[in-house]
Amino acid sequence: MLHAGALLLELSTTWDWFITLSTSDYPLFTQDDILYALKFLPRDLNFVYYTNSTAWKKRHNVSQIVVGSNLYLKEKSPILYAAETRKIPEAFQIFGGSPWMMLSRAFIEHCVNGWDNLPRKLLMYFTNSLFPLEFYFHTILCNTLEFRNTTINTDLRYIVKDIAIEVERHAINVSSLEELSSRAIFVRPLRENDPMMLAIDKYILKRPPNQGSARKMVRPWRNERELKKSKCLWRFVFDLGRH
């Protein structure tokens, strides 16, 4: 992820946020709506769910030392677990959370360049952690004075659980999906032709199956009344603004 961020910094000077996505993420808004909503937000905000609770650290076994030989071997091999554990650091507090996040350009630059040495130090520390993406950026954000007040504690994701059962029972409608999208811009994990994906296309994105969005590309709303027609976007912008 750091390598990808470094490449983006070299390739373009016009992007504002780095969003981690996987093939199982599905948008709850069109690209135009997301761009329009983010247009009203300060460019230094970082959206990441994080915590420093002892229970969370224990559950994710922060002190466990692992060696992933897949980093330097061609063939896939099992992760090696050390018999000994390591002490929790005292020079900084460890924070962890969701690996899905939206990070500002300024923060990515800070991590890539490592101006105050903390990013490099944490890179070495978390190299031997089982899930480094669930710790690395969270810990830098919360231990760096310049960025600790730029965080919004959300990963902008809705994690599919029981709602998937409701979709299969045809219990999902526009109201329930709007409630879902009032606190997220992506839903995950979805598989190909997932029933929930089809429901989102129908009720939220307003597009026929296997087709692009019905909305025209990059069209500004002419007035407040027209903007309110997209209820999900309206709630998304103002919910973020209240943080």
NORQUIDA-V211802 format. One record per pair of residues at least 4 apart in sequence whose ideal C-beta (glycine too) atoms are under 8 Angstrom apart, sorted by the first residue. I is the first residue (numbers start at 1). J is the second residue. Records with the same first field share a line. If there is no record, write none. Layout:
I: J, J
This chain:
1: 5, 20, 133
2: 6, 111, 112, 123
3: 7
4: 8, 18
5: 9, 18, 103, 108, 111, 112
6: 10, 112
7: 11
8: 12, 15, 18, 108
9: 105, 108, 109, 112
15: 105
16: 38, 43, 104, 105
17: 38, 43, 102, 103, 104, 105
18: 102, 103, 104, 105, 108
19: 101, 102
20: 99, 100, 101, 102, 133
21: 25, 100, 186
22: 100, 188, 189
24: 188, 189, 190, 191
25: 100, 157, 186, 187, 188, 189, 190
26: 186, 187, 188, 190, 194, 196, 197, 200
27: 31, 34, 185, 186, 205
28: 158, 177, 180, 181, 184, 185, 186, 187, 200, 204, 232
29: 33, 34, 37, 181, 185, 204, 205, 232, 233, 236
30: 34, 205, 213, 215
31: 35, 213
32: 36, 213, 215, 217, 218, 219
33: 37, 215, 230, 232, 233
34: 38, 185
35: 39, 218
36: 220, 221, 233
37: 41, 185, 233, 236, 237, 240
40: 237, 241
41: 45, 240, 241
43: 104, 105, 106
44: 104, 106, 107, 150
45: 104, 150, 151, 152
46: 101, 102, 103, 104, 107, 141, 147, 150, 151, 152
47: 101, 102, 103, 151, 152, 154, 155, 156
48: 97, 98, 101, 102, 103, 137, 138, 141, 151, 152, 153, 154, 155
49: 97, 98, 101, 153, 154, 155
50: 95, 96, 97, 98, 138, 141, 142, 151, 153
51: 56, 95, 96, 97
52: 56, 57, 93, 94, 95, 96, 142
53: 57
54: 58
55: 59
56: 60, 96, 97
57: 62, 88, 94, 96
58: 62
60: 96, 130, 131, 134
61: 130
62: 88, 94, 96, 129, 135
63: 85, 86, 87, 88
64: 81, 82, 85, 129, 130
65: 81, 82, 84, 85, 86, 128
66: 79, 80, 81, 82, 128, 129, 130
67: 79, 80, 82, 128
68: 79, 80
69: 73, 77, 79, 80
70: 76, 77, 79
73: 77
79: 130
88: 94
89: 94, 125
92: 118, 122, 139, 143
93: 139, 142, 143
94: 135, 139
95: 135, 138, 139, 141, 142, 143
96: 134, 135, 138, 139
97: 134, 138, 155
98: 134, 155, 157
99: 131, 133, 134
100: 155, 156, 157, 186, 188
101: 137, 155
102: 156
103: 107, 108, 137
104: 108, 150
105: 109
106: 110, 147
107: 111, 137, 140, 141, 147, 150
108: 112
109: 113
110: 114, 115, 119, 140, 144, 146, 147
111: 119, 137, 140
112: 119
113: 119
114: 118, 119, 120, 123
116: 144
117: 121
118: 122, 140, 143, 144
119: 123, 140
120: 124
121: 125
122: 126, 136, 139, 140
123: 127, 136
125: 129
126: 132, 135, 136, 139
127: 132
129: 135
131: 135
132: 136
133: 137
134: 138
135: 139
136: 140
137: 141
138: 142
139: 143
140: 144, 147
141: 147, 148, 150, 151
142: 148, 151
143: 148
144: 148
147: 151
152: 240, 243
154: 183
156: 184, 185, 186
157: 184, 186, 187, 188
158: 180, 181, 183, 184, 186, 187, 188
159: 187, 188, 189
160: 164, 187, 188, 189, 190, 196
162: 166
163: 167, 172, 176, 180, 196
164: 168, 194, 195, 196
165: 169
166: 171, 172, 176
167: 171, 172, 195, 196, 199
168: 195
171: 176
172: 176, 177, 196, 199, 203
173: 177, 203
174: 178, 203, 204
175: 179
176: 180
177: 181, 199, 200, 203, 204
178: 182, 203, 204, 231, 232, 235
180: 184, 187
181: 185, 204, 232, 235, 236
182: 232, 235, 236, 239
183: 239
185: 236
187: 196, 200
190: 194, 196, 197
193: 197, 198
194: 198
195: 199
196: 200
197: 201
198: 202, 209
199: 203
200: 204, 205
201: 205, 207, 208, 209
202: 206
204: 232
205: 213, 214
206: 213, 214, 215
207: 211, 212, 213, 214
208: 214
215: 219
221: 226, 227
222: 226
223: 227
224: 228
225: 229
227: 233, 234
228: 234
230: 234
231: 235
232: 236
233: 237
234: 238
235: 239
236: 240
237: 241
238: 242
239: 243
